[in-house]
Amino acid sequence: MNHIFSLLALLVAAAPVIPADFLGFQRDVSPAVLAARPCDAKHWRQIEPAVHHLALQHADRLAAVPEPERIAILAKLAGFIDAARATAAARPVLAPGRTVIGLLDPARGLGPKEITTIAEAYGGSTTIFKKDQPGETIEGVAAEFLAAVREAAAGPTPVTVVVLGHGLPTEIQSYGIRFERVADALLEGATRRMQAGAGVDLGDLVLVCDDCFSADFLINLLDAIEARCRDRGLPLGSLPVCIAGTNRNCYGHADVGEKFVPHFWRDVIELYYIRRPHPKAVTLHHFFDNVDNMMYGYGRSAIVEGTTVAGWRLVDPELVQDPAVFVPLDGNQTADLRRILGLDADTPVPRWLDAG
């Protein structure tokens, strides 16, 4: 019997302080964080996955401190995410004078108007790439798209890149474009416009991917840009903003018929083209709030009490996408993050943040 108790004690001791699965984090950690830093249920729902992923990034550090200190740090990390969201909220995605580059899956039913109509409604110009003409090849369209991305990164005009189609964690599957090729195109362009003594600045560029595993792909892309800057001795001014229509390890879904429209981008069109009045620009604030709220209903059923939505019931996990927005962090923000975690000033931390 003593051996059984000893084994149980070892298993408990070996359990990670930050559960790898989100449901475990919700059950075992979130209540204590909310007690330390209360916020309304809707807002916590929006940032809770980001708090979980940030905690996983720094799980070793969090495991090294007692539980009361760990909960206090997690509460501060939630505040850090909120501050980053507030700082980034006004960043435009669709706006006057902004160029939009689109890459569309070759499938029939997904046409250029899925991007051009909404982009032009906000005063932007568009360039769309899609294999839909005789003689075109997947490789040729991919090369043209990457060339356009390279030129956009080299120029002074703010750019939003929208990719709609099929994806894998390591590539834009519709065109076989691995994340390394996108990273190289962005860096080749950005280094051409670098001023003497300045860093690689991709801060006015936004990438939107609505395909399967888009968060995984964009994380790989962001990490690759950082690694290339570090390996080549290039100072990094800013990473791009990245918007993923699907969260980590999630499939994307689309309505397939006469029209082929991925759910995430369809909701963007619904909210900011079909519905009126339009805002002057579509910014990250709109993705943090309205787009996130609309997408939350996929795979879940609202629990209604009277006239109020009191909660949500998970119905079909396969349909859950839970989009994510990744924002760049500047030197002051990374210094704040190190202070919260109690890290040395020279400890490397990613220059991007999952802001929910």
C-alpha positions, 0 to 999 in steps of 0.5 A, a space after each residue: 500500500 505504501 508503494 501505491 501512495 509513493 507512486 501516486 505522490 510521484 505522479 502528482 509531483 511530475 504533473 506539469 504546473 501548466 497543463 499542456 491541454 487547454 481544457 486542463 488549464 481552464 479547469 486547474 489554473 484559470 480559476 486562480 488567475 481570475 481570482 487574482 485578476 478578475 475580468 468579465 467572462 466575455 473578455 476572459 474567453 477572448 484572452 484565456 487561450 493566449 494566456 495559456 500559450 504564453 504560460 506554456 512558452 515559459 513553463 520552465 520558469 513558472 514551474 520554478 516558483 511556488 504556486 502563489 507566485 506562479 498565479 501572481 505571474 500568470 495574472 500579470 501575464 494576462 495584464 501584459 496581453 491586455 496591454 499589448 492588445 490595447 497598443 495594437 488595436 488601432 493597427 489597420 488591416 483594411 484601410 485607405 491607401 493600403 495595398 492588399 495582395 491575395 493568394 486564392 486556392 485554385 478551386 472553382 468558386 473562390 474568386 478574386 471578388 472575395 478579396 477585391 470587393 471588401 478591400 476596395 470598399 475601404 479604399 485599398 488597391 488589390 493584386 490577386 494571384 490564383 491559378 485559373 488561366 490556361 497555361 498557368 502552373 502552381 509553381 509559376 503562380 507561387 513564384 509570382 506571389 512571392 515576388 509580389 510579397 518581396 516587392 511589397 516588403 521593399 516598398 513604402 506602402 502598407 500592405 495586407 496579404 490575404 491567403 485563402 485556401 488549404 494549409 499545413 503547419 509548414 506550408 501554404 498547401 494550395 501552392 506548396 509554399 513553405 514558410 521558409 520561402 515566405 520568410 526569405 521573400 519578406 527579408 529580401 524585401 525588407 533589407 532592401 529598404 533598410 536605412 543605415 543603422 536601422 533594423 528589419 522593419 516589417 511592422 506595416 505588413 499584415 498577413 492573414 491566413 484562412 486555411 487549416 493550421 494557419 496559426 502553426 504556419 504563422 508561428 513557424 514563419 515568425 520564428 523563421 524571420 527571427 532566426 534568419 535575422 539572428 543568424 545573419 546579424 540583422 537587427 530586427 525592428 519589427 515583425 509583421 502582424 499575423 492573423 490566423 483564421 484557425 488556432 494551433 492544430 485546428 482545421 479550417 472550414 469552408 462552405 463548399 458549393 457554387 461558392 467556396 468561402 472559408 468561414 473566417 474570411 466569410 465572417 469578415 465579409 459579413 461584418 465589414 462589408 455586408 453590414 452597414 455602416 462601415 467603419 472608416 477602416 478595419 483594424 485589429 480591434 475589430 478582429 480582437 472583438 467582433 470577428 472573434 465573437 462571431 467565430 466563437 459560435 462554430 462548434 459551440 452552442 450558446 447557453 441562454 438564460 432569459 435574454 442573456 448568453 450565460 455560457 457556451 456548450 461545446 458541441 463539435 470540437 472539429 468545427 472550432 477554429 478560435 482565430 488568433 492574432 499575433 502582434 510584434 513586440 518592441 524592446 520595451 515590451 520584451 523588457 516588461 515581459 522579462 521583468 514579469 517572469 523574473 528573467 535576466 535582461 539578456 534572456 531571449 524571448 520571442 518578438 511576437 505575442 499571441 494576443 488572442 
